């Protein structure tokens, strides 16, 4: 694999990880501001989404670490 191709892949994974972190941050913020008025189903969906996006972020971090 060429050096440029590797840099492009790492850059793409960093971009995706940044987007996932922004989504996690916004979901935590929403949950923090609306936990008293949100229904149980909304809270469960947000928590499950947080788990999924956290796993995606961890996977991307590991993938970047192995590429470097």
Secondary structure, 3 states (H helix, E strand, C coil): CCHHHHHHHHHHHHHHHHHHHHHHHHHHHHHHHHCCCCCHHHHHHHHHHHHHHHHHHHHHHHHHHHHC
